[in-house]
Amino acid sequence: MASTLNMVFTRGSAAKTIALSEPRRDLTGAEVHDIMQTILDRQIFLFAGDAAQLDGIKRAYIRENVVTELPEG
């Protein structure tokens, strides 16, 4: 089963999601919150031509996807 960690930040009145494939299975909410805060504090992501940068933490979640291959014919 494929999984994705989604970290949702506020950016002015909008939201911006950063997604990472295959997070550790034992990842905790506290660890994710800490890294999200580090991303904000250090302004890791800057958006060219736009004054609105990431300015808050909205939420984080892990999405799991089940892929079922279908046989031909």
ZATORVO-576533 format. One record per residue (C-alpha): residue number from 1; x, y, z. Coordinates in steps of 0.1 Angstrom, whole numbers, m for minus. Each point is the difference from the previous one (the first is absolute). Layout:
BEGIN
[NUM; [X; Y; Z]] ...
***
This chain:
BEGIN
[1; [0; 0; 0]] [2; [14; 34; m10]] [3; [m1; 28; 25]] [4; [6; 37; m1]] [5; [7; 25; 28]] [6; [m19; 32; m7]] [7; [11; 31; 19]] [8; [m25; 29; m5]] [9; [12; 35; 7]] [10; [m19; 33; m1]] [11; [12; 25; m25]] [12; [m19; 32; 6]] [13; [m37; m9; m4]] [14; [9; m31; m21]] [15; [16; m33; 7]] [16; [30; m18; m14]] [17; [6; m37; 3]] [18; [34; m16; m1]] [19; [m2; m38; m6]] [20; [28; m26; 7]] [21; [m3; m35; m12]] [22; [4; m31; 22]] [23; [5; 16; 35]] [24; [13; m21; 28]] [25; [m27; m23; 15]] [26; [9; 11; 36]] [27; [m1; 38; m8]] [28; [m18; 19; 28]] [29; [m21; 31; m1]] [30; [25; 18; 22]] [31; [29; m7; m24]] [32; [m20; 13; m30]] [33; [m11; 31; 19]] [34; [36; 7; 10]] [35; [13; m3; m36]] [36; [m29; 22; m12]] [37; [9; 26; 25]] [38; [37; m2; m11]] [39; [m12; 5; m36]] [40; [m19; 32; 11]] [41; [28; 13; 22]] [42; [27; m3; m26]] [43; [m22; 9; m30]] [44; [12; m31; m18]] [45; [m24; 6; m29]] [46; [m2; 33; m17]] [47; [m24; 9; m28]] [48; [13; 22; m28]] [49; [m20; 30; m10]] [50; [m24; m4; 29]] [51; [1; 18; 34]] [52; [m20; m27; 18]] [53; [23; m26; 15]] [54; [m9; m29; 22]] [55; [m12; 16; 33]] [56; [m17; m27; 21]] [57; [m7; m37; 6]] [58; [m35; m12; m10]] [59; [3; m38; 3]] [60; [19; m31; m9]] [61; [m13; m34; m10]] [62; [11; m33; m17]] [63; [m20; m11; m30]] [64; [1; m37; m8]] [65; [m8; m12; m35]] [66; [m8; m35; m11]] [67; [9; m8; m36]] [68; [m15; m30; m16]] [69; [14; m10; m34]] [70; [m26; m13; m24]] [71; [9; m29; m23]] [72; [m2; 5; m38]] [73; [m29; m15; m19]] 
***
